[in-house]
Amino acid sequence: MRPEEPPRRIRAVYDERTIVVYQAYSPEIAEPAVAAGTFVEPFRRERMTWIKPSFLWMMYRCGWASKPGQERVLAVTITRAGFEWALAHACLSHYDRKLHPDREVWAERLRASPVRVQWDPERDLAHRPLAYRSLQVGLGGIAVVYFLDRWITGIRDVTGEARQLRQLLADGKLEAATRALPEERPYPLPVAVAAAIGASS
């Protein structure tokens, strides 16, 4: 692991007001979402939806937009205020004794929280796991309502970019593929939020 890359840190494309997260869906869900600027039917509000700040982790998850039901990759721009609200109201998907005194306390918070977070190994261009981790955020209940109706400021279909990157890799053009990746930077979290989700200091 590079010294400057701590075990758990959010890396993302963001500006002063917004942050980009990624999702992958079938065309039946993705196309109406792009047209409407938010997720509409047949997207189901009652289900938990997962957002991912890491482009490469999304590529690993959807197989460069090749897996069934994940053929369209969307870059969803949301407000940083909304993103940080989600993290502040989140609970880790798995018990971590460093964050919770016992399993009962963790389980109670899990039941009460509308948001789940988990840290999974980040991936390189070949989808190999790296030594540091990337954040996935699951939105449920009121968090989904806020996500759809308040936080989203735009949705862009980046399936073409994903497939171009896959072709560059197939052609052995690793440097070109690396240059084409989104420029993700460490995301500055409020101290209390970082502590709540177990982010590295």
C-alpha positions in Angstrom: 0.0 0.0 0.0 1.3 3.5 -0.8 2.0 5.5 2.4 -0.4 8.2 1.2 -3.3 5.9 0.7 -4.8 4.9 4.1 -6.9 1.7 4.5 -10.3 3.4 4.4 -10.7 6.7 2.5 -13.3 8.0 0.1 -12.0 9.0 -3.3 -14.4 10.7 -5.6 -15.0 13.3 -8.3 -16.4 16.4 -6.5 -16.6 20.1 -6.4 -17.6 22.6 -3.7 -21.3 21.6 -3.8 -21.6 18.2 -5.4 -20.1 14.7 -5.6 -20.4 12.0 -8.3 -21.5 8.5 -7.4 -22.0 5.6 -9.7 -24.8 3.0 -10.3 -25.5 0.4 -13.0 -28.9 -0.7 -14.2 -30.7 -2.2 -17.0 -31.7 0.1 -20.0 -35.3 -0.1 -18.8 -34.3 1.8 -15.6 -31.4 3.8 -16.8 -33.0 5.4 -19.9 -36.0 6.9 -18.1 -33.7 8.1 -15.3 -31.4 10.0 -17.6 -34.4 11.5 -19.4 -36.0 12.6 -16.1 -32.9 13.7 -14.3 -33.8 11.3 -11.4 -34.9 7.8 -11.0 -38.5 7.1 -12.0 -40.6 4.0 -12.6 -39.8 1.1 -13.1 -37.2 2.1 -10.4 -38.6 1.0 -7.1 -38.4 3.4 -4.2 -39.0 0.8 -1.6 -35.8 -1.1 -2.3 -32.4 -0.2 -1.0 -30.2 1.3 -3.7 -26.4 1.4 -3.5 -24.2 4.2 -4.7 -20.4 4.1 -5.2 -18.0 7.0 -5.4 -15.3 4.8 -7.0 -15.5 4.4 -10.7 -13.2 1.4 -10.8 -15.2 -0.4 -8.1 -18.3 0.2 -10.2 -16.5 -1.2 -13.2 -15.6 -4.3 -11.2 -19.1 -4.7 -9.9 -20.8 -4.4 -13.3 -18.0 -6.1 -15.4 -17.5 -3.0 -17.6 -21.3 -2.7 -18.2 -21.5 -6.3 -19.3 -23.5 -8.1 -16.5 -27.2 -8.7 -16.9 -29.2 -5.9 -15.4 -26.1 -3.7 -15.2 -25.6 -2.9 -18.9 -25.9 0.9 -18.4 -23.5 2.8 -16.1 -24.8 6.1 -14.7 -22.8 8.9 -13.1 -25.2 10.4 -10.6 -24.3 13.9 -9.3 -25.7 14.6 -5.9 -25.2 17.3 -3.3 -22.4 17.0 -0.9 -24.8 18.0 1.9 -27.0 15.0 1.0 -24.0 12.6 0.8 -22.8 13.6 4.2 -26.3 13.4 5.7 -26.4 9.8 4.4 -23.0 9.0 6.0 -24.0 10.7 9.3 -27.1 8.5 9.5 -25.4 5.3 8.4 -24.5 2.1 10.1 -21.8 -0.4 9.0 -23.3 -3.5 7.3 -21.0 -5.7 9.4 -20.2 -5.5 13.1 -16.9 -3.7 13.9 -15.8 -3.9 17.5 -13.7 -0.7 17.0 -16.9 1.3 16.4 -19.5 -0.4 18.6 -19.1 -1.7 22.1 -21.0 -4.9 21.4 -23.1 -6.7 18.7 -26.3 -5.7 20.4 -25.6 -2.0 20.1 -24.5 -2.4 16.5 -27.7 -4.4 15.7 -29.9 -1.8 17.2 -28.3 1.0 15.2 -28.5 -1.2 12.1 -32.3 -1.6 12.5 -32.7 2.2 13.1 -30.5 3.5 10.3 -31.8 4.2 6.9 -28.3 3.9 5.4 -25.8 1.1 5.2 -22.1 1.5 4.5 -19.4 -1.0 3.8 -15.8 -0.9 2.9 -14.7 -3.3 0.1 -11.3 -3.7 -1.4 -10.7 -1.1 -4.1 -9.9 -2.5 -7.6 -7.3 -1.8 -10.2 -7.9 -1.7 -14.0 -7.7 -5.5 -14.1 -10.2 -5.8 -11.3 -7.6 -7.1 -8.9 -8.2 -6.2 -5.2 -5.9 -3.5 -3.8 -4.6 -3.2 -0.2 -6.9 -0.3 0.6 -10.7 -0.1 0.5 -13.5 1.8 -1.2 -16.9 2.9 0.2 -20.3 1.6 -0.9 -23.4 3.3 0.5 -26.8 1.7 0.6 -29.8 4.0 0.8 -33.1 2.8 2.2 -36.3 4.3 3.6 -36.3 8.0 4.0 -32.7 8.2 2.5 -34.0 6.9 -0.8 -36.7 9.6 -0.8 -34.2 12.3 -0.1 -31.8 10.9 -2.8 -34.5 10.9 -5.5 -36.3 14.1 -4.6 -33.6 16.4 -3.0 -30.0 15.3 -3.6 -29.7 14.4 -7.3 -28.7 17.3 -9.5 -28.0 15.4 -12.6 -27.6 11.9 -14.2 -25.2 11.1 -17.0 -24.9 7.9 -18.9 -21.2 6.9 -19.0 -21.6 3.4 -20.5 -19.7 4.5 -23.6 -16.7 5.6 -21.5 -16.8 2.3 -19.7 -16.8 0.3 -22.9 -14.0 2.4 -24.4 -11.9 1.8 -21.3 -12.5 -1.9 -21.6 -11.4 -1.9 -25.3 -8.3 0.0 -24.4 -7.4 -2.7 -21.9 -8.2 -5.4 -24.4 -5.8 -3.7 -26.8 -3.1 -3.6 -24.2 -3.2 0.2 -23.9 -2.8 0.4 -20.1 -1.4 4.0 -20.0 -4.2 5.3 -22.2 -6.8 3.6 -20.1 -5.2 5.0 -16.9 -5.3 8.5 -18.4 -9.0 8.1 -19.3 -10.1 7.3 -15.8 -12.1 10.0 -13.8 -9.8 12.1 -11.6 -10.9 11.0 -8.2 -9.5 12.9 -5.2 -9.6 12.2 -1.4 -12.9 13.4 -0.1 -12.7 15.6 3.0 -15.2 14.2 5.6 -16.3 16.0 8.8 -14.5 14.4 11.7 -17.6 13.1 13.3 -18.9 11.5 10.1 -15.5 9.9 9.4 -15.5 8.4 12.9 -19.1 7.1 12.5 -18.3 5.1 9.4 -14.8 4.0 10.4 -13.0 6.1 7.8 -9.2 6.4 8.2 -8.1 9.6 9.9 
